[in-house]
């Protein structure tokens, strides 16, 4: 489905932005990738694709 493809692209971009802007809140990143003012939905979808919450993803990638 096209919508699933677009969502996957948005999640890939979010992963990149979360690491590049780790000082930003995940909610700001959610807005940057088009999830607008629905941060709970962003977190839910992000976790579905990555098995981690946005905060846990950043933590796992930045810790040695």
mmCIF file of the N, C-alpha and C atoms, coordinates in Angstrom:
data_MODEL
# 
_entry.id   MODEL 
# 
loop_
_atom_site.group_PDB 
_atom_site.id 
_atom_site.type_symbol 
_atom_site.label_atom_id 
_atom_site.label_alt_id 
_atom_site.label_comp_id 
_atom_site.label_asym_id 
_atom_site.label_entity_id 
_atom_site.label_seq_id 
_atom_site.pdbx_PDB_ins_code 
_atom_site.Cartn_x 
_atom_site.Cartn_y 
_atom_site.Cartn_z 
_atom_site.occupancy 
_atom_site.B_iso_or_equiv 
_atom_site.pdbx_formal_charge 
_atom_site.auth_seq_id 
_atom_site.auth_comp_id 
_atom_site.auth_asym_id 
_atom_site.auth_atom_id 
_atom_site.pdbx_PDB_model_num 
ATOM 1   N N  . UNK A 1 1  ? 0.819  -1.193 0.000  1.00 0.00 ? 1  UNK A N  1 
ATOM 2   C CA . UNK A 1 1  ? 0.000  0.000  0.000  1.00 0.00 ? 1  UNK A CA 1 
ATOM 3   C C  . UNK A 1 1  ? 0.864  1.258  0.000  1.00 0.00 ? 1  UNK A C  1 
ATOM 4   N N  . UNK A 1 2  ? 0.375  2.234  -0.708 1.00 0.00 ? 2  UNK A N  1 
ATOM 5   C CA . UNK A 1 2  ? 1.112  3.493  -0.811 1.00 0.00 ? 2  UNK A CA 1 
ATOM 6   C C  . UNK A 1 2  ? 1.246  4.171  0.553  1.00 0.00 ? 2  UNK A C  1 
ATOM 7   N N  . UNK A 1 3  ? 0.179  4.163  1.349  1.00 0.00 ? 3  UNK A N  1 
ATOM 8   C CA . UNK A 1 3  ? 0.225  4.836  2.652  1.00 0.00 ? 3  UNK A CA 1 
ATOM 9   C C  . UNK A 1 3  ? 1.262  4.193  3.575  1.00 0.00 ? 3  UNK A C  1 
ATOM 10  N N  . UNK A 1 4  ? 1.400  2.875  3.514  1.00 0.00 ? 4  UNK A N  1 
ATOM 11  C CA . UNK A 1 4  ? 2.409  2.193  4.331  1.00 0.00 ? 4  UNK A CA 1 
ATOM 12  C C  . UNK A 1 4  ? 3.814  2.585  3.876  1.00 0.00 ? 4  UNK A C  1 
ATOM 13  N N  . UNK A 1 5  ? 3.992  2.723  2.571  1.00 0.00 ? 5  UNK A N  1 
ATOM 14  C CA . UNK A 1 5  ? 5.284  3.144  2.023  1.00 0.00 ? 5  UNK A CA 1 
ATOM 15  C C  . UNK A 1 5  ? 5.633  4.553  2.506  1.00 0.00 ? 5  UNK A C  1 
ATOM 16  N N  . UNK A 1 6  ? 4.672  5.453  2.442  1.00 0.00 ? 6  UNK A N  1 
ATOM 17  C CA . UNK A 1 6  ? 4.899  6.833  2.885  1.00 0.00 ? 6  UNK A CA 1 
ATOM 18  C C  . UNK A 1 6  ? 5.207  6.861  4.380  1.00 0.00 ? 6  UNK A C  1 
ATOM 19  N N  . UNK A 1 7  ? 4.478  6.083  5.153  1.00 0.00 ? 7  UNK A N  1 
ATOM 20  C CA . UNK A 1 7  ? 4.731  6.025  6.595  1.00 0.00 ? 7  UNK A CA 1 
ATOM 21  C C  . UNK A 1 7  ? 6.135  5.514  6.868  1.00 0.00 ? 7  UNK A C  1 
ATOM 22  N N  . UNK A 1 8  ? 6.558  4.498  6.139  1.00 0.00 ? 8  UNK A N  1 
ATOM 23  C CA . UNK A 1 8  ? 7.908  3.965  6.321  1.00 0.00 ? 8  UNK A CA 1 
ATOM 24  C C  . UNK A 1 8  ? 8.963  5.026  6.004  1.00 0.00 ? 8  UNK A C  1 
ATOM 25  N N  . UNK A 1 9  ? 8.752  5.793  4.952  1.00 0.00 ? 9  UNK A N  1 
ATOM 26  C CA . UNK A 1 9  ? 9.681  6.882  4.618  1.00 0.00 ? 9  UNK A CA 1 
ATOM 27  C C  . UNK A 1 9  ? 9.718  7.922  5.730  1.00 0.00 ? 9  UNK A C  1 
ATOM 28  N N  . UNK A 1 10 ? 8.560  8.251  6.274  1.00 0.00 ? 10 UNK A N  1 
ATOM 29  C CA . UNK A 1 10 ? 8.488  9.241  7.353  1.00 0.00 ? 10 UNK A CA 1 
ATOM 30  C C  . UNK A 1 10 ? 9.213  8.739  8.601  1.00 0.00 ? 10 UNK A C  1 
ATOM 31  N N  . UNK A 1 11 ? 9.079  7.456  8.896  1.00 0.00 ? 11 UNK A N  1 
ATOM 32  C CA . UNK A 1 11 ? 9.765  6.887  10.058 1.00 0.00 ? 11 UNK A CA 1 
ATOM 33  C C  . UNK A 1 11 ? 11.280 6.891  9.834  1.00 0.00 ? 11 UNK A C  1 
ATOM 34  N N  . UNK A 1 12 ? 11.726 6.561  8.626  1.00 0.00 ? 12 UNK A N  1 
ATOM 35  C CA . UNK A 1 12 ? 13.161 6.599  8.316  1.00 0.00 ? 12 UNK A CA 1 
ATOM 36  C C  . UNK A 1 12 ? 13.715 8.011  8.505  1.00 0.00 ? 12 UNK A C  1 
ATOM 37  N N  . UNK A 1 13 ? 12.975 8.999  8.034  1.00 0.00 ? 13 UNK A N  1 
ATOM 38  C CA . UNK A 1 13 ? 13.395 10.396 8.202  1.00 0.00 ? 13 UNK A CA 1 
ATOM 39  C C  . UNK A 1 13 ? 13.380 10.776 9.680  1.00 0.00 ? 13 UNK A C  1 
ATOM 40  N N  . UNK A 1 14 ? 12.384 10.326 10.401 1.00 0.00 ? 14 UNK A N  1 
ATOM 41  C CA . UNK A 1 14 ? 12.295 10.617 11.834 1.00 0.00 ? 14 UNK A CA 1 
ATOM 42  C C  . UNK A 1 14 ? 13.495 10.032 12.577 1.00 0.00 ? 14 UNK A C  1 
ATOM 43  N N  . UNK A 1 15 ? 13.896 8.822  12.229 1.00 0.00 ? 15 UNK A N  1 
ATOM 44  C CA . UNK A 1 15 ? 15.058 8.201  12.871 1.00 0.00 ? 15 UNK A CA 1 
ATOM 45  C C  . UNK A 1 15 ? 16.296 9.064  12.669 1.00 0.00 ? 15 UNK A C  1 
ATOM 46  N N  . UNK A 1 16 ? 16.473 9.546  11.455 1.00 0.00 ? 16 UNK A N  1 
ATOM 47  C CA . UNK A 1 16 ? 17.619 10.401 11.138 1.00 0.00 ? 16 UNK A CA 1 
ATOM 48  C C  . UNK A 1 16 ? 17.546 11.714 11.933 1.00 0.00 ? 16 UNK A C  1 
ATOM 49  N N  . UNK A 1 17 ? 16.382 12.341 11.925 1.00 0.00 ? 17 UNK A N  1 
ATOM 50  C CA . UNK A 1 17 ? 16.222 13.619 12.618 1.00 0.00 ? 17 UNK A CA 1 
ATOM 51  C C  . UNK A 1 17 ? 16.339 13.477 14.131 1.00 0.00 ? 17 UNK A C  1 
ATOM 52  N N  . UNK A 1 18 ? 15.844 12.381 14.680 1.00 0.00 ? 18 UNK A N  1 
ATOM 53  C CA . UNK A 1 18 ? 15.956 12.170 16.125 1.00 0.00 ? 18 UNK A CA 1 
ATOM 54  C C  . UNK A 1 18 ? 17.417 12.140 16.554 1.00 0.00 ? 18 UNK A C  1 
ATOM 55  N N  . UNK A 1 19 ? 18.271 11.571 15.721 1.00 0.00 ? 19 UNK A N  1 
ATOM 56  C CA . UNK A 1 19 ? 19.693 11.512 16.058 1.00 0.00 ? 19 UNK A CA 1 
ATOM 57  C C  . UNK A 1 19 ? 20.397 12.831 15.785 1.00 0.00 ? 19 UNK A C  1 
ATOM 58  N N  . UNK A 1 20 ? 20.030 13.499 14.699 1.00 0.00 ? 20 UNK A N  1 
ATOM 59  C CA . UNK A 1 20 ? 20.652 14.783 14.360 1.00 0.00 ? 20 UNK A CA 1 
ATOM 60  C C  . UNK A 1 20 ? 20.216 15.890 15.309 1.00 0.00 ? 20 UNK A C  1 
ATOM 61  N N  . UNK A 1 21 ? 19.025 15.773 15.849 1.00 0.00 ? 21 UNK A N  1 
ATOM 62  C CA . UNK A 1 21 ? 18.454 16.802 16.730 1.00 0.00 ? 21 UNK A CA 1 
ATOM 63  C C  . UNK A 1 21 ? 18.060 16.167 18.055 1.00 0.00 ? 21 UNK A C  1 
ATOM 64  N N  . UNK A 1 22 ? 18.986 15.437 18.661 1.00 0.00 ? 22 UNK A N  1 
ATOM 65  C CA . UNK A 1 22 ? 18.654 14.697 19.880 1.00 0.00 ? 22 UNK A CA 1 
ATOM 66  C C  . UNK A 1 22 ? 18.239 15.619 21.026 1.00 0.00 ? 22 UNK A C  1 
ATOM 67  N N  . UNK A 1 23 ? 18.575 16.904 20.918 1.00 0.00 ? 23 UNK A N  1 
ATOM 68  C CA . UNK A 1 23 ? 18.162 17.852 21.958 1.00 0.00 ? 23 UNK A CA 1 
ATOM 69  C C  . UNK A 1 23 ? 16.700 18.273 21.788 1.00 0.00 ? 23 UNK A C  1 
ATOM 70  N N  . UNK A 1 24 ? 16.153 18.050 20.610 1.00 0.00 ? 24 UNK A N  1 
ATOM 71  C CA . UNK A 1 24 ? 14.739 18.365 20.345 1.00 0.00 ? 24 UNK A CA 1 
ATOM 72  C C  . UNK A 1 24 ? 13.855 17.301 20.974 1.00 0.00 ? 24 UNK A C  1 
ATOM 73  N N  . UNK A 1 25 ? 12.637 17.691 21.279 1.00 0.00 ? 25 UNK A N  1 
ATOM 74  C CA . UNK A 1 25 ? 11.701 16.681 21.773 1.00 0.00 ? 25 UNK A CA 1 
ATOM 75  C C  . UNK A 1 25 ? 11.252 15.815 20.604 1.00 0.00 ? 25 UNK A C  1 
ATOM 76  N N  . UNK A 1 26 ? 10.916 14.569 20.876 1.00 0.00 ? 26 UNK A N  1 
ATOM 77  C CA . UNK A 1 26 ? 10.388 13.717 19.804 1.00 0.00 ? 26 UNK A CA 1 
ATOM 78  C C  . UNK A 1 26 ? 9.145  14.328 19.148 1.00 0.00 ? 26 UNK A C  1 
ATOM 79  N N  . UNK A 1 27 ? 8.424  15.150 19.900 1.00 0.00 ? 27 UNK A N  1 
ATOM 80  C CA . UNK A 1 27 ? 7.219  15.774 19.353 1.00 0.00 ? 27 UNK A CA 1 
ATOM 81  C C  . UNK A 1 27 ? 7.560  16.787 18.269 1.00 0.00 ? 27 UNK A C  1 
ATOM 82  N N  . UNK A 1 28 ? 8.680  17.479 18.426 1.00 0.00 ? 28 UNK A N  1 
ATOM 83  C CA . UNK A 1 28 ? 9.120  18.413 17.389 1.00 0.00 ? 28 UNK A CA 1 
ATOM 84  C C  . UNK A 1 28 ? 9.485  17.644 16.125 1.00 0.00 ? 28 UNK A C  1 
ATOM 85  N N  . UNK A 1 29 ? 10.150 16.517 16.298 1.00 0.00 ? 29 UNK A N  1 
ATOM 86  C CA . UNK A 1 29 ? 10.503 15.675 15.151 1.00 0.00 ? 29 UNK A CA 1 
ATOM 87  C C  . UNK A 1 29 ? 9.242  15.128 14.493 1.00 0.00 ? 29 UNK A C  1 
ATOM 88  N N  . UNK A 1 30 ? 8.268  14.738 15.291 1.00 0.00 ? 30 UNK A N  1 
ATOM 89  C CA . UNK A 1 30 ? 6.991  14.242 14.747 1.00 0.00 ? 30 UNK A CA 1 
ATOM 90  C C  . UNK A 1 30 ? 6.381  15.277 13.812 1.00 0.00 ? 30 UNK A C  1 
ATOM 91  N N  . UNK A 1 31 ? 6.430  16.529 14.226 1.00 0.00 ? 31 UNK A N  1 
ATOM 92  C CA . UNK A 1 31 ? 5.896  17.601 13.390 1.00 0.00 ? 31 UNK A CA 1 
ATOM 93  C C  . UNK A 1 31 ? 6.722  17.769 12.114 1.00 0.00 ? 31 UNK A C  1 
ATOM 94  N N  . UNK A 1 32 ? 8.043  17.657 12.238 1.00 0.00 ? 32 UNK A N  1 
ATOM 95  C CA . UNK A 1 32 ? 8.928  17.826 11.079 1.00 0.00 ? 32 UNK A CA 1 
ATOM 96  C C  . UNK A 1 32 ? 8.663  16.790 9.987  1.00 0.00 ? 32 UNK A C  1 
ATOM 97  N N  . UNK A 1 33 ? 8.272  15.583 10.387 1.00 0.00 ? 33 UNK A N  1 
ATOM 98  C CA . UNK A 1 33 ? 8.067  14.522 9.398  1.00 0.00 ? 33 UNK A CA 1 
ATOM 99  C C  . UNK A 1 33 ? 6.606  14.334 9.015  1.00 0.00 ? 33 UNK A C  1 
ATOM 100 N N  . UNK A 1 34 ? 5.754  15.250 9.469  1.00 0.00 ? 34 UNK A N  1 
ATOM 101 C CA . UNK A 1 34 ? 4.381  15.239 8.986  1.00 0.00 ? 34 UNK A CA 1 
ATOM 102 C C  . UNK A 1 34 ? 3.347  14.571 9.860  1.00 0.00 ? 34 UNK A C  1 
ATOM 103 N N  . UNK A 1 35 ? 3.685  14.295 11.114 1.00 0.00 ? 35 UNK A N  1 
ATOM 104 C CA . UNK A 1 35 ? 2.685  13.725 12.009 1.00 0.00 ? 35 UNK A CA 1 
ATOM 105 C C  . UNK A 1 35 ? 1.917  14.815 12.743 1.00 0.00 ? 35 UNK A C  1 
ATOM 106 N N  . UNK A 1 36 ? 2.198  16.062 12.405 1.00 0.00 ? 36 UNK A N  1 
ATOM 107 C CA . UNK A 1 36 ? 1.435  17.197 12.916 1.00 0.00 ? 36 UNK A CA 1 
ATOM 108 C C  . UNK A 1 36 ? 1.346  17.254 14.422 1.00 0.00 ? 36 UNK A C  1 
ATOM 109 N N  . UNK A 1 37 ? 0.146  17.488 14.894 1.00 0.00 ? 37 UNK A N  1 
ATOM 110 C CA . UNK A 1 37 ? -0.038 17.685 16.329 1.00 0.00 ? 37 UNK A CA 1 
ATOM 111 C C  . UNK A 1 37 ? -0.564 16.422 17.014 1.00 0.00 ? 37 UNK A C  1 
ATOM 112 N N  . UNK A 1 38 ? -0.109 15.264 16.557 1.00 0.00 ? 38 UNK A N  1 
ATOM 113 C CA . UNK A 1 38 ? -0.549 14.008 17.153 1.00 0.00 ? 38 UNK A CA 1 
ATOM 114 C C  . UNK A 1 38 ? 0.662  13.181 17.601 1.00 0.00 ? 38 UNK A C  1 
ATOM 115 N N  . UNK A 1 39 ? 1.361  13.645 18.647 1.00 0.00 ? 39 UNK A N  1 
ATOM 116 C CA . UNK A 1 39 ? 2.581  12.965 19.071 1.00 0.00 ? 39 UNK A CA 1 
ATOM 117 C C  . UNK A 1 39 ? 2.347  11.541 19.571 1.00 0.00 ? 39 UNK A C  1 
ATOM 118 N N  . UNK A 1 40 ? 1.179  11.274 20.149 1.00 0.00 ? 40 UNK A N  1 
ATOM 119 C CA . UNK A 1 40 ? 0.899  9.916  20.616 1.00 0.00 ? 40 UNK A CA 1 
ATOM 120 C C  . UNK A 1 40 ? 0.844  8.950  19.437 1.00 0.00 ? 40 UNK A C  1 
ATOM 121 N N  . UNK A 1 41 ? 0.220  9.379  18.361 1.00 0.00 ? 41 UNK A N  1 
ATOM 122 C CA . UNK A 1 41 ? 0.142  8.542  17.165 1.00 0.00 ? 41 UNK A CA 1 
ATOM 123 C C  . UNK A 1 41 ? 1.542  8.318  16.592 1.00 0.00 ? 41 UNK A C  1 
ATOM 124 N N  . UNK A 1 42 ? 2.347  9.375  16.557 1.00 0.00 ? 42 UNK A N  1 
ATOM 125 C CA . UNK A 1 42 ? 3.726  9.245  16.081 1.00 0.00 ? 42 UNK A CA 1 
ATOM 126 C C  . UNK A 1 42 ? 4.479  8.206  16.907 1.00 0.00 ? 42 UNK A C  1 
ATOM 127 N N  . UNK A 1 43 ? 4.391  8.301  18.226 1.00 0.00 ? 43 UNK A N  1 
ATOM 128 C CA . UNK A 1 43 ? 5.088  7.346  19.092 1.00 0.00 ? 43 UNK A CA 1 
ATOM 129 C C  . UNK A 1 43 ? 4.614  5.923  18.840 1.00 0.00 ? 43 UNK A C  1 
ATOM 130 N N  . UNK A 1 44 ? 3.315  5.762  18.672 1.00 0.00 ? 44 UNK A N  1 
ATOM 131 C CA . UNK A 1 44 ? 2.736  4.438  18.422 1.00 0.00 ? 44 UNK A CA 1 
ATOM 132 C C  . UNK A 1 44 ? 3.255  3.856  17.108 1.00 0.00 ? 44 UNK A C  1 
ATOM 133 N N  . UNK A 1 45 ? 3.240  4.649  16.047 1.00 0.00 ? 45 UNK A N  1 
ATOM 134 C CA . UNK A 1 45 ? 3.697  4.184  14.738 1.00 0.00 ? 45 UNK A CA 1 
ATOM 135 C C  . UNK A 1 45 ? 5.207  3.959  14.747 1.00 0.00 ? 45 UNK A C  1 
ATOM 136 N N  . UNK A 1 46 ? 5.948  4.864  15.382 1.00 0.00 ? 46 UNK A N  1 
ATOM 137 C CA . UNK A 1 46 ? 7.402  4.713  15.464 1.00 0.00 ? 46 UNK A CA 1 
ATOM 138 C C  . UNK A 1 46 ? 7.745  3.391  16.143 1.00 0.00 ? 46 UNK A C  1 
ATOM 139 N N  . UNK A 1 47 ? 7.063  3.093  17.239 1.00 0.00 ? 47 UNK A N  1 
ATOM 140 C CA . UNK A 1 47 ? 7.322  1.851  17.973 1.00 0.00 ? 47 UNK A CA 1 
ATOM 141 C C  . UNK A 1 47 ? 6.943  0.628  17.138 1.00 0.00 ? 47 UNK A C  1 
ATOM 142 N N  . UNK A 1 48 ? 5.894  0.739  16.353 1.00 0.00 ? 48 UNK A N  1 
ATOM 143 C CA . UNK A 1 48 ? 5.479  -0.371 15.490 1.00 0.00 ? 48 UNK A CA 1 
ATOM 144 C C  . UNK A 1 48 ? 6.586  -0.715 14.485 1.00 0.00 ? 48 UNK A C  1 
ATOM 145 N N  . UNK A 1 49 ? 7.244  0.307  13.950 1.00 0.00 ? 49 UNK A N  1 
ATOM 146 C CA . UNK A 1 49 ? 8.270  0.096  12.924 1.00 0.00 ? 49 UNK A CA 1 
ATOM 147 C C  . UNK A 1 49 ? 9.648  -0.215 13.498 1.00 0.00 ? 49 UNK A C  1 
ATOM 148 N N  . UNK A 1 50 ? 9.947  0.286  14.696 1.00 0.00 ? 50 UNK A N  1 
ATOM 149 C CA . UNK A 1 50 ? 11.304 0.135  15.235 1.00 0.00 ? 50 UNK A CA 1 
ATOM 150 C C  . UNK A 1 50 ? 11.384 -0.737 16.484 1.00 0.00 ? 50 UNK A C  1 
ATOM 151 N N  . UNK A 1 51 ? 10.246 -1.052 17.068 1.00 0.00 ? 51 UNK A N  1 
ATOM 152 C CA . UNK A 1 51 ? 10.167 -1.816 18.330 1.00 0.00 ? 51 UNK A CA 1 
ATOM 153 C C  . UNK A 1 51 ? 10.662 -1.015 19.532 1.00 0.00 ? 51 UNK A C  1 
ATOM 154 N N  . UNK A 1 52 ? 10.901 0.291  19.338 1.00 0.00 ? 52 UNK A N  1 
ATOM 155 C CA . UNK A 1 52 ? 11.345 1.176  20.415 1.00 0.00 ? 52 UNK A CA 1 
ATOM 156 C C  . UNK A 1 52 ? 10.552 2.472  20.363 1.00 0.00 ? 52 UNK A C  1 
ATOM 157 N N  . UNK A 1 53 ? 10.379 3.099  21.522 1.00 0.00 ? 53 UNK A N  1 
ATOM 158 C CA . UNK A 1 53 ? 9.799  4.440  21.528 1.00 0.00 ? 53 UNK A CA 1 
ATOM 159 C C  . UNK A 1 53 ? 10.838 5.397  20.949 1.00 0.00 ? 53 UNK A C  1 
ATOM 160 N N  . UNK A 1 54 ? 10.428 6.582  20.511 1.00 0.00 ? 54 UNK A N  1 
ATOM 161 C CA . UNK A 1 54 ? 11.416 7.538  19.989 1.00 0.00 ? 54 UNK A CA 1 
ATOM 162 C C  . UNK A 1 54 ? 12.541 7.832  20.993 1.00 0.00 ? 54 UNK A C  1 
ATOM 163 N N  . UNK A 1 55 ? 12.190 8.031  22.264 1.00 0.00 ? 55 UNK A N  1 
ATOM 164 C CA . UNK A 1 55 ? 13.217 8.323  23.271 1.00 0.00 ? 55 UNK A CA 1 
ATOM 165 C C  . UNK A 1 55 ? 14.154 7.138  23.470 1.00 0.00 ? 55 UNK A C  1 
ATOM 166 N N  . UNK A 1 56 ? 13.594 5.935  23.511 1.00 0.00 ? 56 UNK A N  1 
ATOM 167 C CA . UNK A 1 56 ? 14.430 4.746  23.676 1.00 0.00 ? 56 UNK A CA 1 
ATOM 168 C C  . UNK A 1 56 ? 15.316 4.517  22.455 1.00 0.00 ? 56 UNK A C  1 
ATOM 169 N N  . UNK A 1 57 ? 14.813 4.852  21.280 1.00 0.00 ? 57 UNK A N  1 
ATOM 170 C CA . UNK A 1 57 ? 15.614 4.726  20.059 1.00 0.00 ? 57 UNK A CA 1 
ATOM 171 C C  . UNK A 1 57 ? 16.845 5.627  20.142 1.00 0.00 ? 57 UNK A C  1 
ATOM 172 N N  . UNK A 1 58 ? 16.627 6.883  20.511 1.00 0.00 ? 58 UNK A N  1 
ATOM 173 C CA . UNK A 1 58 ? 17.749 7.828  20.621 1.00 0.00 ? 58 UNK A CA 1 
ATOM 174 C C  . UNK A 1 58 ? 18.743 7.331  21.665 1.00 0.00 ? 58 UNK A C  1 
ATOM 175 N N  . UNK A 1 59 ? 18.227 6.923  22.804 1.00 0.00 ? 59 UNK A N  1 
ATOM 176 C CA . UNK A 1 59 ? 19.094 6.438  23.878 1.00 0.00 ? 59 UNK A CA 1 
ATOM 177 C C  . UNK A 1 59 ? 19.926 5.242  23.406 1.00 0.00 ? 59 UNK A C  1 
ATOM 178 N N  . UNK A 1 60 ? 19.304 4.312  22.717 1.00 0.00 ? 60 UNK A N  1 
ATOM 179 C CA . UNK A 1 60 ? 20.021 3.112  22.265 1.00 0.00 ? 60 UNK A CA 1 
ATOM 180 C C  . UNK A 1 60 ? 21.079 3.439  21.217 1.00 0.00 ? 60 UNK A C  1 
ATOM 181 N N  . UNK A 1 61 ? 20.842 4.454  20.413 1.00 0.00 ? 61 UNK A N  1 
ATOM 182 C CA . UNK A 1 61 ? 21.787 4.807  19.356 1.00 0.00 ? 61 UNK A CA 1 
ATOM 183 C C  . UNK A 1 61 ? 22.931 5.685  19.864 1.00 0.00 ? 61 UNK A C  1 
ATOM 184 N N  . UNK A 1 62 ? 22.702 6.439  20.924 1.00 0.00 ? 62 UNK A N  1 
ATOM 185 C CA . UNK A 1 62 ? 23.727 7.364  21.407 1.00 0.00 ? 62 UNK A CA 1 
ATOM 186 C C  . UNK A 1 62 ? 24.585 6.784  22.517 1.00 0.00 ? 62 UNK A C  1 
ATOM 187 N N  . UNK A 1 63 ? 24.127 5.703  23.151 1.00 0.00 ? 63 UNK A N  1 
ATOM 188 C CA . UNK A 1 63 ? 24.932 5.087  24.199 1.00 0.00 ? 63 UNK A CA 1 
ATOM 189 C C  . UNK A 1 63 ? 25.986 4.185  23.566 1.00 0.00 ? 63 UNK A C  1 
ATOM 190 N N  . UNK A 1 64 ? 27.180 4.169  24.151 1.00 0.00 ? 64 UNK A N  1 
ATOM 191 C CA . UNK A 1 64 ? 28.247 3.315  23.600 1.00 0.00 ? 64 UNK A CA 1 
ATOM 192 C C  . UNK A 1 64 ? 27.957 1.832  23.789 1.00 0.00 ? 64 UNK A C  1 
# 
